């Protein structure tokens, strides 16, 4: 979603800082953190403090191969001044990330403000806008899952039976059962009910089939590029 907007001013940061639990981060023209809420440090920096996050780059938070999408988005917002929003996964949870341009004159430098909202349960809040998906993710418990296991996980979250999943993926039921058992072992669930709860609490069932396919492709692309040592351009 791209919409024109007035640029963020320093006083605006005070407003976001007063909202409990909000995840927000301001970056300069080099995309280094110049300000963030405590929640950003807890999520992005393994429970880091605000002081520890200052000066960090996107590549310090997500794999370098995944950072390119964010860098490209942030630089486009700085260039155009238009707001950009994306659905994506953060720590295995569906979120909406919205990027605003900073007011260069007010801050003394170009930059962006990124606001992240939980979209795991409140999807109705976004029904009236078209928001694209950012395919590259930063996973947590889902990191060990293969592309096929990620596909199966979403289908389980959507309430499909083993037979239905087998039909959708053109695979044998025993193969699907093998994938489900592998998922249990990797994320620590022990039953289908636990698996459904794990996925639905994180909003995975709210991604459409095509959106989830983009995410699975993004996960696999990041893994391939990371294995080959393909990194993001320095910010």
C-alpha positions as CSV (number, residue, x, y, z in Angstrom):
1,X,0.0,0.0,0.0
2,X,1.5,3.4,-1.1
3,X,-0.2,6.6,0.1
4,X,1.0,10.2,0.3
5,X,1.5,11.5,3.9
6,X,3.1,14.3,5.8
7,X,6.6,13.3,7.0
8,X,7.3,12.3,10.6
9,X,8.6,15.0,12.9
10,X,10.5,14.6,16.2
11,X,7.5,15.4,18.3
12,X,5.7,12.5,16.7
13,X,8.1,10.0,18.3
14,X,6.9,11.1,21.7
15,X,3.4,10.0,20.9
16,X,4.5,6.5,19.9
17,X,6.7,6.2,23.0
18,X,3.6,6.6,25.2
19,X,1.7,3.7,23.6
20,X,2.4,0.5,25.7
21,X,4.1,-2.3,23.8
22,X,4.2,-0.6,20.4
23,X,7.1,-1.6,18.2
24,X,8.6,1.4,16.5
25,X,12.0,2.3,15.2
26,X,13.5,5.4,13.4
27,X,16.4,5.0,11.1
28,X,18.7,7.6,9.5
29,X,19.7,7.9,5.8
30,X,22.2,5.0,6.3
31,X,19.3,3.0,7.9
32,X,21.0,2.9,11.3
33,X,18.7,3.1,14.4
34,X,18.5,6.5,15.9
35,X,15.5,5.9,18.1
36,X,13.2,3.0,19.0
37,X,10.7,1.9,21.6
38,X,11.7,-0.7,24.2
39,X,9.5,-3.3,22.5
40,X,11.7,-3.1,19.4
41,X,14.7,-4.0,21.4
42,X,13.0,-7.0,23.0
43,X,11.9,-8.4,19.6
44,X,14.7,-7.4,17.3
45,X,17.7,-7.6,19.5
46,X,17.1,-10.6,21.8
47,X,15.8,-8.5,24.7
48,X,18.3,-5.7,24.0
49,X,17.9,-2.3,25.6
50,X,17.1,0.8,23.6
51,X,20.7,2.0,24.1
52,X,22.0,-1.3,22.7
53,X,19.9,-1.0,19.6
54,X,21.0,2.6,18.7
55,X,23.4,2.5,15.7
56,X,22.4,-1.0,14.6
57,X,21.5,-1.8,11.0
58,X,18.8,-3.9,9.4
59,X,21.5,-6.6,8.7
60,X,22.1,-6.8,12.5
61,X,18.4,-7.8,13.0
62,X,17.6,-10.1,10.1
63,X,19.8,-12.3,7.8
64,X,21.7,-10.2,5.3
65,X,20.1,-12.0,2.4
66,X,16.7,-11.0,3.8
67,X,17.6,-7.4,4.5
68,X,17.5,-6.3,0.8
69,X,13.7,-6.1,0.7
70,X,13.6,-3.9,3.8
71,X,16.5,-1.7,2.5
72,X,14.8,-1.3,-0.8
73,X,11.4,-0.4,0.8
74,X,13.0,2.1,3.2
75,X,15.0,3.8,0.5
76,X,12.0,4.1,-1.8
77,X,10.0,5.7,1.1
78,X,12.8,8.2,1.6
79,X,12.9,9.0,-2.1
80,X,9.2,9.3,-2.7
81,X,7.8,10.3,0.7
82,X,5.0,7.8,0.3
83,X,3.9,5.5,3.1
84,X,4.4,1.8,2.5
85,X,2.8,-1.1,4.4
86,X,3.4,-4.8,4.1
87,X,2.1,-8.0,5.8
88,X,5.0,-10.2,6.9
89,X,6.1,-12.6,9.5
90,X,8.1,-11.4,12.6
91,X,9.1,-14.0,15.1
92,X,6.7,-16.4,13.4
93,X,3.7,-14.0,13.9
94,X,1.7,-12.2,11.2
95,X,2.3,-8.4,11.5
96,X,1.8,-5.3,9.4
97,X,4.9,-3.2,9.0
98,X,4.3,0.5,7.9
99,X,7.2,2.8,6.8
100,X,7.0,6.6,7.0
101,X,9.6,9.1,5.7
102,X,11.2,11.4,8.3
103,X,11.0,15.2,7.9
104,X,14.6,15.9,6.8
105,X,14.5,19.5,7.9
106,X,13.1,18.7,11.3
107,X,15.5,15.8,12.0
108,X,18.6,17.2,10.3
109,X,18.9,14.1,8.1
110,X,16.8,11.8,5.9
111,X,15.4,8.6,7.3
112,X,12.3,6.5,8.0
113,X,10.1,5.5,10.9
114,X,8.8,1.9,10.9
115,X,5.7,1.0,13.0
116,X,4.9,-2.7,13.4
117,X,1.4,-3.8,14.4
118,X,0.2,-7.3,15.5
119,X,-2.0,-8.7,12.7
120,X,-2.5,-12.2,14.1
121,X,-6.0,-11.7,15.2
122,X,-7.2,-8.3,14.2
123,X,-7.3,-8.9,10.4
124,X,-10.7,-7.2,10.2
125,X,-8.9,-3.9,10.8
126,X,-7.2,-4.3,7.4
127,X,-10.1,-5.5,5.3
128,X,-10.6,-2.1,3.6
129,X,-7.1,-1.8,2.3
130,X,-4.9,-3.8,-0.1
131,X,-1.6,-4.6,1.6
132,X,1.0,-6.6,-0.2
133,X,3.2,-9.3,1.5
134,X,6.9,-9.0,2.1
135,X,8.1,-12.5,1.4
136,X,11.3,-12.5,3.3
137,X,10.9,-13.1,7.0
138,X,12.7,-13.4,10.3
139,X,11.5,-16.7,11.7
140,X,12.0,-18.2,15.2
141,X,10.5,-21.6,16.0
142,X,9.5,-22.0,12.3
143,X,13.1,-21.6,11.2
144,X,13.9,-25.4,11.1
145,X,10.9,-26.2,8.9
146,X,11.3,-27.1,5.3
147,X,9.4,-25.4,2.6
148,X,7.0,-28.3,2.3
149,X,6.5,-28.4,6.1
150,X,5.6,-24.7,6.1
151,X,3.0,-25.4,3.4
152,X,1.5,-28.2,5.5
153,X,1.6,-26.1,8.6
154,X,-0.6,-23.4,7.1
155,X,-3.1,-26.0,5.7
156,X,-3.4,-27.5,9.2
157,X,-4.0,-24.1,10.6
158,X,-6.8,-23.6,8.1
159,X,-8.5,-26.7,9.5
160,X,-7.8,-29.1,6.7
161,X,-7.7,-32.8,7.5
162,X,-4.7,-35.0,6.6
163,X,-6.7,-36.4,3.6
164,X,-7.6,-32.9,2.4
165,X,-4.0,-31.7,2.7
166,X,-2.8,-34.8,0.8
167,X,-5.3,-34.0,-2.0
168,X,-4.3,-30.3,-2.1
169,X,-0.6,-31.1,-2.3
170,X,-1.0,-34.2,-4.5
171,X,0.8,-36.3,-1.9
172,X,0.0,-39.6,-0.1
173,X,-1.7,-39.3,3.3
174,X,1.3,-41.1,4.9
175,X,3.6,-38.4,3.4
176,X,1.5,-35.7,5.0
177,X,1.5,-37.5,8.3
178,X,5.3,-37.7,8.1
179,X,5.5,-33.9,7.5
180,X,3.1,-33.2,10.5
181,X,5.2,-35.5,12.8
182,X,8.3,-33.7,11.7
183,X,6.7,-30.3,12.4
184,X,5.8,-31.6,15.9
185,X,9.4,-32.5,16.6
186,X,10.8,-29.2,15.4
187,X,8.4,-26.8,17.1
188,X,7.6,-28.8,20.2
189,X,3.9,-29.6,19.7
190,X,2.4,-33.0,20.5
191,X,-1.0,-33.1,18.9
192,X,-3.0,-31.6,16.0
193,X,-4.9,-29.4,18.4
194,X,-1.7,-28.0,19.8
195,X,-0.4,-27.4,16.2
196,X,-3.5,-25.7,15.1
197,X,-3.4,-23.4,18.2
198,X,0.3,-22.7,17.7
199,X,-0.4,-21.6,14.1
200,X,-3.7,-19.8,14.5
201,X,-2.5,-17.8,17.5
202,X,0.2,-16.4,15.2
203,X,-2.3,-15.7,12.4
204,X,-0.8,-18.0,9.8
205,X,-4.2,-19.1,8.6
206,X,-4.9,-15.4,7.7
207,X,-2.4,-15.5,4.8
208,X,-3.9,-16.4,1.5
209,X,-2.6,-19.4,-0.4
210,X,-0.7,-17.1,-2.8
211,X,0.7,-15.0,0.0
212,X,1.9,-18.0,1.9
213,X,3.5,-19.4,-1.3
214,X,5.4,-16.1,-1.6
215,X,6.6,-16.4,2.0
216,X,7.7,-20.0,1.5
217,X,9.6,-19.0,-1.6
218,X,11.1,-16.1,0.3
219,X,12.3,-18.4,3.1
220,X,13.9,-20.8,0.7
221,X,15.5,-17.9,-1.3
222,X,17.1,-16.5,1.9
223,X,18.4,-19.9,2.9
224,X,19.9,-20.5,-0.6
225,X,21.5,-17.1,-0.7
226,X,22.8,-17.3,2.9
227,X,24.3,-20.7,2.1
228,X,26.1,-19.2,-1.0
229,X,27.3,-16.2,1.0
230,X,25.1,-13.7,-1.0
231,X,24.7,-10.6,1.2
232,X,22.8,-7.3,1.2
233,X,24.5,-4.2,-0.1
234,X,25.9,-2.1,2.7
235,X,23.6,0.6,4.0
